Amino acid sequence: MTPSRSARSLGAAVLATLGLLLAACGGGGDPLAQSPQAPSAADTVRIGSANFTENRLIAEIYATALSIKGVKVERQFGIGSRETYFPALRDGSIDLIPDYTGNLLQYLDPQATATAPADVYAQVQQKLPPALKVLQPSAAEDKDAVVVTKAFATQNNLRSITDLARLCTTVTFGGPPEFQTRAYGIPGLQKSYGCSFKEFRALDSGGPLTVAALRDNSVQAADLFTTDSSIPTNDFVILDDPKSNFAAQQVVPLVNGAKLADPTVANVLNQVSSKLDTATLTDLNRRLDGPDKPDPSQVARDWLSSAGIG
C-alpha cells in the first residue's frame, strides 16, 4: 500500500495522522515545511501537489497545459497533506493544486453527509473561503469501490453492489483493517445495501495482499480504488454503487481566485477536466507504474497531445 491510497480514504478523524505519514514518505518531505515563502509573481501560477504519484501527475498535466498556452508556471510538488497545502493556498504561497471533491468537503466540514457528485461539488463551493475557487470537476474519480473478479461477476450476474447483497452471507470481503469500522466501509454497506458478509479479512489498502486474495479466491469481494491499475491488469470488475455509499471523489482544480484574472487559466484547466475521466487516469497510473518508469512530464505531455490540448 502506497501512501497515496491511505491519504485519499475518507475519515476526517485520521486525516492529520495520514498527512504526517505522507510527509514522511516520498523522499523529499514537505517543501513548505522549512520556511514560509512569498506569493508568486502576479503573472505566474505556482502549482502544488500532494505527495503521491497520481496527484503529482495531475499537477504536472495542469502545469504543462498552462505552459503550452503561454501561462508562466512554477512547480512546487510533493507538499504533503491537505492540512499543509490548504493554508498555503489561502495565504498565496501556492496558487493551484489538484484535489478530490469528497475528501476536500470532509476537510471543510467533517459533518458533511453529501455523497452524490453534484451534491458534494455544490457543498464544496459553498464551504470554501472566498479567496479560493474550484473550477470544473472532471469525470475522473479516485475513490473506494467494491471489486470482484470477472469470473465471479459473470457467474453470479453481478453489476452493482445491489446485486451482490443477495450473496453477502456467503462472501468473504477483504480490505484494509479500517474499512471494517469506517462509516462508508462495512457499516455503510450494511446500512445502504443490507449487506452482511460471512467474514471480513483484514488485508492492505489497495495493495498486493488484496489483489492476491481476490485472484486466489481467498476473498470474493474487496475494497480497491477506482484508478488502481491492478483492476484492468487483472480484469477485475468494479461494482456500481447506485446508492452512493462511497462519496464522490472527482478530481478538481482548487485555485486561488486571484489567479483567475487571466481567463486563460480557467479555460485551460476546464479543458483538461473535460477530457479527464477515471479510465484515462487509471491508464496514466498504469503507465507510471510500468517497468520502464517514464518521466511524469512526458506522460503528461503525451496525454495532453492525444487529448488535443497540447
C-alpha positions in Angstrom: 0.0 0.0 0.0 1.4 3.3 -1.0 0.7 6.5 0.9 -1.3 7.8 -2.0 -4.1 5.3 -1.2 -4.4 5.9 2.6 -4.4 9.6 2.2 -7.5 9.6 0.0 -9.6 7.4 2.1 -12.4 9.4 3.8 -12.5 9.9 7.5 -11.7 13.3 8.9 -10.6 11.9 12.2 -7.5 10.3 10.6 -6.6 13.0 8.1 -3.9 14.6 10.2 -2.2 11.3 11.0 -2.3 10.2 7.4 -0.9 13.6 6.4 2.1 13.1 8.6 2.7 9.7 7.2 2.6 11.1 3.7 5.1 13.8 4.5 7.4 11.2 5.9 7.3 9.2 2.7 8.1 10.0 -0.9 11.7 11.2 -0.4 11.8 14.9 -0.3 9.4 15.6 2.5 7.3 18.8 2.7 8.8 21.6 0.6 6.8 24.2 2.6 8.0 22.9 6.0 11.3 24.7 6.0 10.2 28.3 5.9 7.3 30.4 4.6 7.6 31.7 1.1 6.3 34.8 -0.6 3.4 34.7 -3.1 4.2 34.1 -6.7 4.5 36.9 -9.2 1.2 38.4 -10.4 1.8 36.8 -13.9 2.8 33.4 -12.6 0.8 30.4 -11.3 2.6 28.4 -8.7 1.3 24.8 -8.8 1.5 22.4 -5.9 0.6 18.8 -5.4 0.1 16.3 -2.6 2.9 13.8 -2.0 1.7 10.9 -4.1 2.3 9.8 -7.7 -1.2 10.3 -9.1 -1.6 13.8 -7.7 1.9 14.8 -8.8 1.0 13.6 -12.3 -2.3 15.7 -12.4 -0.4 18.7 -11.2 2.1 18.2 -14.0 -0.7 17.9 -16.5 -2.0 21.3 -15.2 1.4 22.9 -15.3 2.3 21.6 -18.8 -1.1 22.6 -20.3 -0.9 26.1 -18.9 2.7 26.5 -20.1 1.7 25.4 -23.6 -1.0 28.1 -23.6 1.6 30.8 -22.6 0.9 31.0 -18.8 4.1 31.2 -16.6 4.1 28.4 -14.1 6.2 27.4 -11.1 6.1 23.8 -9.8 6.0 23.1 -6.0 5.2 19.4 -6.0 5.1 16.9 -3.1 3.8 19.3 -0.4 2.2 16.6 1.7 -1.2 16.6 3.3 -4.2 18.9 2.9 -3.5 20.3 6.3 -0.4 21.8 4.8 -1.3 22.7 1.3 -4.8 24.2 2.0 -3.4 27.0 4.3 -0.7 27.6 1.6 -3.5 28.2 -0.9 -5.2 30.6 1.4 -2.1 32.7 2.0 -1.0 32.7 -1.6 2.1 30.5 -1.1 0.5 28.1 -3.6 -1.9 29.1 -6.3 -3.3 25.9 -7.7 -3.5 22.2 -6.7 -5.5 19.2 -7.9 -7.8 18.0 -5.2 -10.6 15.4 -4.7 -14.1 16.7 -4.0 -15.2 14.2 -1.3 -12.1 14.5 0.8 -12.0 18.2 0.3 -15.6 18.5 1.6 -14.8 16.4 4.6 -11.8 18.7 5.4 -14.0 21.8 5.1 -16.9 20.2 7.0 -16.3 16.9 8.9 -20.0 16.6 9.5 -20.9 16.8 5.8 -23.0 13.8 4.6 -23.3 14.5 0.8 -22.1 11.7 -1.4 -23.5 12.2 -4.9 -21.2 14.1 -7.2 -23.3 17.2 -7.8 -24.2 17.5 -4.1 -20.5 17.1 -3.0 -19.3 19.7 -5.5 -22.1 22.2 -4.6 -21.2 21.9 -0.9 -17.5 22.3 -1.6 -18.3 25.6 -3.4 -20.4 26.8 -0.6 -17.9 26.0 2.2 -14.7 27.2 0.6 -13.3 30.5 1.9 -14.0 33.4 -0.5 -10.4 33.6 -1.7 -10.4 30.0 -3.1 -12.4 28.6 -6.0 -12.9 25.1 -7.5 -13.2 25.0 -11.3 -15.0 22.4 -13.4 -14.7 19.0 -11.9 -13.5 16.1 -14.1 -15.3 12.8 -14.5 -12.1 11.2 -13.1 -12.6 9.8 -9.6 -10.2 8.0 -7.3 -12.4 6.5 -4.6 -13.1 3.3 -2.7 -15.0 0.7 -4.7 -16.3 -2.9 -4.2 -14.4 -5.0 -6.7 -14.8 -8.7 -7.7 -13.1 -10.9 -10.3 -14.7 -11.1 -13.7 -15.4 -14.8 -13.3 -17.3 -14.1 -10.0 -19.2 -11.3 -11.6 -20.2 -13.4 -14.6 -21.0 -16.5 -12.6 -23.4 -14.5 -10.3 -24.6 -11.9 -12.8 -23.2 -9.0 -10.8 -23.2 -5.4 -12.0 -23.8 -3.5 -8.8 -23.5 -3.8 -5.0 -27.2 -4.2 -5.0 -26.7 -7.5 -7.0 -24.1 -8.6 -4.5 -26.3 -8.1 -1.5 -28.2 -11.4 -2.0 -24.8 -13.2 -1.8 -23.2 -11.3 1.1 -23.8 -14.0 3.7 -21.7 -16.4 1.6 -18.9 -13.8 0.7 -15.6 -13.1 2.4 -14.7 -9.5 2.0 -11.2 -8.1 2.0 -9.8 -4.7 2.6 -7.7 -2.5 4.9 -8.4 -3.0 8.6 -10.0 0.4 9.0 -12.6 -0.5 6.3 -14.3 -2.7 8.9 -15.3 0.2 11.1 -15.4 3.4 8.9 -18.8 4.8 8.1 -18.5 4.1 4.4 -16.9 0.7 4.9 -18.7 -2.4 6.2 -21.1 -0.4 8.3 -22.0 1.7 5.2 -22.5 -1.4 3.1 -24.8 -2.9 5.7 -26.8 0.4 6.0 -27.0 1.2 2.3 -27.4 -2.3 0.9 -28.3 -4.6 3.8 -25.0 -6.5 3.1 -23.8 -8.6 6.0 -20.7 -10.5 4.9 -19.8 -14.0 6.0 -16.4 -12.8 7.0 -14.1 -9.7 6.8 -10.5 -10.3 6.2 -8.1 -7.5 7.1 -5.5 -7.1 4.3 -3.9 -3.9 2.9 -5.2 -0.7 1.2 -5.3 -1.5 -2.4 -2.0 -3.3 -2.3 -0.6 -6.7 -3.3 -2.3 -8.6 -0.4 -5.8 -7.5 -1.5 -5.1 -8.2 -5.2 -3.6 -11.7 -4.4 -6.6 -12.6 -2.2 -9.0 -11.7 -5.0 -7.1 -13.6 -7.5 -6.8 -16.8 -5.5 -10.4 -16.5 -4.2 -9.4 -16.1 -0.6 -11.9 -13.2 -0.7 -14.7 -12.9 -3.2 -15.0 -9.1 -3.0 -12.6 -6.4 -1.8 -12.1 -2.7 -1.4 -9.8 -1.2 -4.0 -9.5 2.3 -5.5 -11.1 3.2 -8.8 -7.9 4.3 -10.6 -5.8 1.4 -9.3 -4.0 -0.1 -12.3 -4.3 -3.6 -10.8 -8.0 -3.5 -11.7 -7.7 -3.5 -15.5 -4.4 -5.6 -15.3 -6.3 -8.4 -13.6 -9.6 -7.9 -15.4 -11.4 -7.1 -12.1 -14.9 -5.7 -12.1 -15.9 -2.5 -10.2 -19.5 -3.0 -9.0 -21.7 0.1 -9.4 -22.7 1.9 -6.3 -26.2 3.2 -7.1 -26.9 4.3 -3.6 -23.7 6.4 -3.4 -22.3 4.7 -0.3 -18.9 6.0 -1.3 -18.8 9.8 -1.6 -17.8 11.2 -5.0 -14.1 11.9 -5.3 -13.9 13.9 -8.6 -10.6 15.4 -9.5 -11.0 19.2 -9.4 -8.6 22.2 -9.7 -8.5 24.1 -6.5 -7.2 27.6 -7.2 -6.6 30.9 -5.5 -9.2 33.1 -7.1 -6.7 35.9 -7.7 -5.1 33.9 -10.5 -8.3 33.7 -12.4 -8.0 37.3 -13.5 -6.3 35.8 -16.6 -9.2 33.9 -18.2 -6.7 31.6 -19.9 -6.1 29.8 -16.6 -9.7 28.7 -16.1 -10.2 28.0 -19.7 -7.2 25.6 -19.9 -7.9 23.9 -16.6 -11.6 23.4 -17.5 -10.5 21.9 -20.9 -8.2 19.5 -19.0 -11.1 18.5 -16.7 -13.4 17.9 -19.6 -11.1 15.4 -21.1 -10.0 13.5 -17.9 -12.1 10.5 -16.8 -11.5 7.6 -14.5 -10.4 5.2 -17.3 -7.9 7.7 -18.6 -6.4 8.4 -15.1 -6.2 4.6 -14.5 -4.3 4.2 -17.7 -1.9 7.1 -16.9 -1.3 5.5 -13.5 -0.6 2.2 -15.2 2.0 3.9 -17.5 3.7 5.4 -14.5 3.8 2.0 -12.7 5.2 0.3 -15.7 8.6 -1.4 -15.9 10.1 1.5 -17.9 9.1 4.1 -15.3 8.6 7.0 -17.7 9.1 10.6 -16.6 5.8 12.1 -15.4 6.3 15.2 -17.5 6.5 13.1 -20.7 3.4 11.1 -19.7 1.6 14.4 -19.1 2.7 15.9 -22.4 1.8 12.7 -24.4 -1.7 12.7 -22.9 -2.3 16.4 -23.5 -1.3 15.9 -27.1 -3.6 12.9 -27.5 -6.5 14.9 -25.9 -6.0 17.7 -28.3 -4.8 20.2 -25.6 -1.1 20.2 -26.3 
